[in-house]
């Protein structure tokens, strides 16, 4: 069976890397959040992001090497990569289309919406 674990790990990796840099890129949003915790001056979310990145990186390496998670054919690994690349292409094409219609998607998602 073809596993979707590789695709999941890409999304987990994106979240983990974002957690590392978020307090430094969006300082005002981070400082005003209820979880602006620090340990010895380092944001806890960044520490968790580093730990998570290590585990996700290990999971990705195991998924790409261990054929228990994918079929013995190379398509399982390549198929996961194709899905990620296709998603990125669709995103950037849709973003360019919306921009040509006067809608700036980047501006709409620049801040976390108020709940």
Protein Blocks (a to p, Z undefined) as FASTA:
>chain_A
ZZfklmmmmmmmmmmmmmmmmmmmmmmlmmmpcklcceehiafklmmmmmmmmmmmmmmm
mmmmmmmlpcfbfklmmmmmmmmmmmmmmmmmmmmmmmmnopafklmmmpccdZZ
